Amino acid sequence: MKARKPVYACSACGHREPKWLGRCPECGEWNTLVETAESPGAGRKAGSREVPRTFPLASVESKEGARISSGIAELDRVLGGGIMRRSAVLVGGEPGIGKSTLLLQAAAAARVRNKVLYVSGEESAGQIKLRADRLGLAATGDIERIEVICSSSLSEVETALEAVKPSLVMVDSAQTLFSPDAGAIPGTVGQMKYCSFELVSWVKERDAALFLVAHVTKEGVIAGPKTLEHLVDTVLYFERNDKTSGLSEGRDCRFLRATKNRFGSIDEIGIFTMGEKGLAPVEDAGALFLVRREGELPAGVATAAVTEGSRAMLVEIQALAIPAKGAVSRVFSDKIDSGRVSRVAASLEKHLGIRLSDQDLYVNVAGGIRITEVGAELALAFALYSARTGLPIPRGLAISGELSLTGELRPAARMAARIKTAGGLGFPDFLCPRDCLASGESWEQAQIDSRRVREAAGIKEAIGLVWA
């Protein structure tokens, strides 16, 4: 039998070369090429390979019931209705935000038939049990089915997988996995790619699902290459609200968003509060981000009706305009894109004649939630106008709509749900663009009292309806 030829793999990026080089041509790192055995079949001729079996698409049966419930409603919402079997999910977020807590709670609450394997390369079994006791999982979930292995060795994890044959695999974290086949240095990009690929391949071949925890960089992105995100089916990010943002009831909220989801929408958001018993889902978030006040609102505050996926809720947009300290004005906004703030300010200056180009603009969203949808633009415009003129917006008015560069107003999606949510939360008046309902739908069909809705075609008309 002919001996396999050695190949040299970069321990930093995984690139392979047939001979040793001092510098990796892929990532540019020095002295990172390590000799490894050539993969089986790498040198075979094309004619000697077996012809792979193909399947006619029409003969493949779709599995509508291939999802399993995680037992956590907000997690199921973001995943698109539950955990898809034979799928891999990557969970990222800053340290201490609750990634390990979420996985442990899901491991105890998931409705699966077989065992759940919890792989930890960062904590001991005793530490995991202490967290489970603190969260009270013995009373609220089934921890008897959770099998724990505290190891960073990929071979040991694969042996445990074959022995346990779990329905759900939790790995905390991807950066701790190590295999000698991927190089001699643990924690490198090559190690992450190789070990994650092996685990993803295992669940794809079996009726199981995989959750991978990933560390993030100081910029807030998952550490390692984008290839790791391409290996999985869903990428989830945990975000934390600003504790000083004036959230009602002083709750510490965590937001779970999907930036990639092959089996569902990326527009859904999961909202949790962190307490003594871990992460608690917030199913009714309609008024969670409102600030309770007595008397009239201060200038620069507007209530926006927005949607996050299938959920309609109200948020408070706060704006402050002060004379610019330098020759160039600046925009300070992290919860709403600063480019959008500048565009709305330019539309106000053009069509209403108020000067904002010489002002430093500060914009915040109470509760620390990040707003990306266009339906918040009209409320943002009112907040900026109120802050610049000093005129407070009347109490009990909710606003929603898109503002164009021409000063025209355009309705946002699911406007009827926004109006109903605002009415149910004690906002008797609603300002929106004209013809905001779905095509052919009337106010009676939408079960909305049209007398409480103010409609405007442009920003100038909308301002006149509020401050006549």
N, C-alpha and C positions, 0 to 999 in steps of 0.2 A: 504494500500500500504506500502510495506516494505521500511523503510528509507534507504537512501544510506549510505554506510560506508565511513567515512572520510579517505582520504589518505594524505600523506605528500610529497610535492614536493619540490625539492631543487631549491632555487631561483637563484643559480649560474649556474647549468648545466641542470636542468629540470628532474633529476632522481626522481623516485617515490618510496616510501616505505609505507607498510601498517601500520607502527607505527612510532612514533617520535624517532629520533636518534639525539644525540648531534653532530655527525660528518657524513657527506654524504659519503657513501661507494664508490661512483662513482668518485667524484672530490676531496674528502678529506677536503672540507671546513667545518668549524665549525659553528653551530647554523644557518644553512641556510634552514633547512626543515620547511616548512610552511604548515599548514593544509588547504586542499582544498577538494572540493566535488569530489567523485568518478565519473569518466566518465560514461555516460549511457551505459548499456550493458556490463560493465566490469566484472560483476559477473555472467553472464548468463552461463548456461551449454552449451556445444557444441551441444547437441542434440536439444536445443530449438532455435538455430539460424536459420535464413532464409538462404536457399541455394542461393548463389550469381549467377546471370545470366552470362553465358559465351557466347563468340562469336566465331564462326569459323573464322579463319584468312582469308580464301578465300572469305568470305562474306563481309569483311570490305573494304570500298572504300577509296583509297588513294586520298588525296587532294593536287594535284600539285600546284593549285593556291591559297594555303592557306597563302601566304605571302602578307604583305602590305609594301609599301615603306615608309621609314622614312623621305623621302625628303632630306636626306643627303647621298650623294653617297658613301663617305668613311665609314660611319656607316653601310650602306647596304652591302658593300663589306665584312666587317669583320663578319657580321651576316650570310653571306652565300647567299645574294641576297635579303634581306629584313627582316622585322620582322615577325616571324612565329606566326600565331594566336594560342591562348591557350598555350603560352609559357611564361617563366619567365627569365629575364635577370638580372644578378648581375653586377654592374659597380663599380669597385674599383679604388683607386688612392690616391696619397698624397693630403693633404689639399691645396686648391687653384689651382689645376691643370686644372679644368674646367668641373668637373662631372655635377654640377648643370646647368652650361651653356649649356652643350651638351643636357641634358634632356629637358631644356626649349626650345632650338632651335628645337629639334625633335618634341616636343609637338605642336609647331606652324607649322611645315613643313610637318608632317606625313599626308599621304593621307588616311584618315579614314572617315567613314560615320558618326559615332556618335561622342559624346563629348570625350574630353580628360580630365581626372581627375588628377590634380597635387596636391599631398599630401606633405605638408612640415611641419616637426616638428622642424625645425631650424630657419626658417625665417617667417616674417609676410607677409601678402598679399601685403602691401605697398612696402616692399623690393623686392618682386618678380616682381611687376609692374615696379619698377624703373629699374630692370635689363632688363625687356622686352623692355622698352623704350630706354635704352642705346644700346641694340642690334638691334634696329630698326625692331622688329618683326612685328609691325603693317603694315609695308610696304612690307615685304618679306614673311610673313606667315599669317595664319588665327588664331589670338588670340581670336576671338569671341567665338570659340568653347571650349576654355580652361576653365575648372571649377577648382577653387582653394579651398582647405580646409587646414587650418593651425591648425593642431591638432596632438597630439601624442597618443590619445586614439584609440585603435583598434576598439572598438564598434562604435565610431563616424565615423571612416573611413568606416566601413562596412555598416553603415546606409547610408552614402553618396554614396557608390557604388550601393546600391540597388535603390537609388533615381535617380542617373544620368545615370546608365547603360552605362559606357564609353566603347569605343573600345580600349583605351590605358590608362594605369594607371602608373603614375610616382610617386615614393615614395622616398623622400629625408629627412631622411635616415632610413635604417633598424634599426640602433641603438637607434633611438628616439621613436620607437613604444612601447606601453605599454598596457598590459591587466592584470586585477586583477586575472584572471584565471591562469596566469603563475607565480604568486608570487607577493610579495609586493614591490620588489625593481626593478625600471626601469633600462634599459640598460644592464641587465645581459645576459649571454649566453642563459639561459632558455627563457627569454623574446624574444630575437631575433629569436630563433628557432620556438617558438609558433606563434608569430605574423606573421612571414614570411610564415610559413606553411599555416596559415589561408588565407592569401592573394593569395598565389600560388594556393590553392584549389579553390578560387573564380574564377580566370581567367581560370583555367582548365575546369571548368564546363560551361563556357560561351565563346562566340566568341570574346575574348579580349586578350590583352598581357600586361605583367607587367614588369616595369623597377624598380629595387631596387638599390639605392646608398648605398655603404658600406664604412665605414672608414677603413683605413689600419693601421697596427702597424708600429713601427719604423723600423722593418725588411722589410717592404714593402708588407706584406701579409694581406689579409682581416682579420680584427679583428673578433674574435669569432671562433666557431668550424668549422671544415671542413664539418660538417653536413649541414651548411647553403649553402655551394657550391653544395652539393649533392641535395639540394631541387630544385635548379633551372636548366634550360636547357642550359644556356650559361653564362659563366663568362668572363667579359671583364676587362682588366687592362689598365689604362691610365699611360703613361710614359712621362717624360719630357726630352728634349735634354739638354746637357750641354751648357749653353750660351757662355762659353768661348772657345768652341771647334773649332771656325773658320768656322762656317757654312756660305755658300755663301749667300750674300745679308743680312746677319745678322738676319735671321728669327728665331723666337721663335717657335720651332716645338713641337708638342705633338703627341705621337704614341699610337694608340689604338690596342691592341692585344687581341686575344681570347685564353684563356688557357683551355677552355672547350666549346664545341659547338656540341650539338646533331643534329643540322640541317645543318651543314656546316663544312668547313675546319678550322683548327686552325692555318694554315700557313699564312693566309692573314694578312695584316697590314694596318691600316688606318692612314693616315698622315694628320695632321691639323696644321695650323698656328694660333696663338692667336693674335688678333688685337683689335682695338677699337670696331668693330662690332661683337666680339665674335670669335668663332672657324670657320675658313674658310678651307674647304677641299682642299687638294693638290692632284689633279688628275694626273698631269704629274710630277712625282718625279724623272725622269731619271737623271737630272743633279743637283738636289737639294742639294746633299751632296758632291759636288765637290768644291774644293777651287781654285778660279781663280788666276793664277799667270802669270807673264811675264818671259820669258827666260826659262832656263832649270830647271828641278825639283831638289830640294835638295836631298841629300842622305837619304835613309830610307823611301821614299814615293813611294807607289805603288797604281795604280788604279785598283780596283777589280770590275768585272761585276758579280752582284749577283741577285738573285730572292727572292722576298717576296710574296709567294702565286702566283698569276697570273701576278705580276708586275716585270719587269726587270729594274734594275737601276744600276748606277755606284756610288761607294763609294771610298773614299780615305783612305787607311790604312797607318798609320804613325808608324814607329818603331825607337827606340833609344837604342843603346847598349853601355854601359859604364862599365869599370872595376868594379867588385864587391867590395863593401866597407868592406865586412866581409869574413869569411871563406866559407860561403854558398851563392851562387848567388840567386837572387830573380826575380820573374816575376810580373810586375805590369800591369794588364789589366782587365778592367771591361766591355768593350763593346764587346770583344771577350773572350771566356772562357780561363782562364789562363792555364788550363790543355791542351787545344789545342795548345796554344802558345808553351808550353814546349815540346809537342810531335813534332811539326814542327821544333823547334830548334834542337831537338835530331836527326831528320832525316837529317838536313843540316850538322850537325857535323859529322855524320856517313858517309854520301855519298859524301860530298864535302870537308871534311877535315878542315873546318874552326872551330875554337874553340869558342863556345858560353857558355860553362859550367862555365867559370870564369867571365861571364858578367852579370850585372843586366840589364834585358830587360824591356823596357817600350813600350807598344803597345796602340794605340788609333785609333778610327774611327772618322773622321771629321764629324761634324754634330750631334754627340752624339747618333746615331742609334746603336742598339745592333744587332750584326751579329751572327747568329747561324748556317747557312747552310754551307755545306762542300765545296761549290764552291769557297769560299774565301781563302782556304788554300794555293793555289799556289801563289796568290798575297801576302799573309802573309809571305810566304817563301822568296819571292823576296824582300819584305820590310826589313826583318831581315838580309838577305844577303847584301843588299845595305847599311844598317846601320852599319854593322860590317866591311865591306870593304871600305866604303866611296865612292863607285861607284854609281852615280845617274842613275836611270832608264831612258831610252830615253823618251822624251816627245811624247805624242800621242799613247802610248802603253797601252792597256787594257788587263787584265789578268784574267783567270778563270780556275779552275780545282781543283781536289782533289789530295792530296799528301798522299801516303801510307807510312807505316813504311819501306818498302823495297826500297823507293826512286822512285817508279813507279808513273806515273800520270794517273788518271782516270777521264773521262769526267763527268761533273755534268749535272743535268737535264736541259732541255730547252736551250741548248747551242746556237741554232740558234737565239733565241730571244735575248740572251745576245750580240751576235756578231752584230746583227742589231741595237740594242740600242746603242752600243758603236760607230758604224759607224755614226748613226744619230746625235750623240753628238760631233762629230769632232775628233774621235780617229781612224786614218786610219789603225793602226796595231793592231792585236789581237793575243795573245799567249794562246794556249789551248792544252790539251792532244790530241793524235792521235785518229782518228775515233770518233770524238766528236759528230757528227750528229746522228740523230735517225737511227735505223736499216733500211737499204735500201734507205735512203735519200741521194741525191747528192747535191753538192754545187749549181748546176744549179736549182734544184728543190727548194732548200731553198732560192734562189735568193740572193746568197752571192758571192762576188768576192773572189775566193780562193787565189788570189795573195796577199791579205792583211792579210791572216791568217797564223801564224806560228804554226806548230804542233810539239810536242815532246813526246817521250815515257817515259822519266824519268827526274828527276830534274837536273841531270848533263847535259843532252842534252839541256834542256830548258835554263839553264844558258849560255851555249855556243852559243845559238841562239841570245841572247841579247848582251852578251859581248864576241864577237868572238875574 
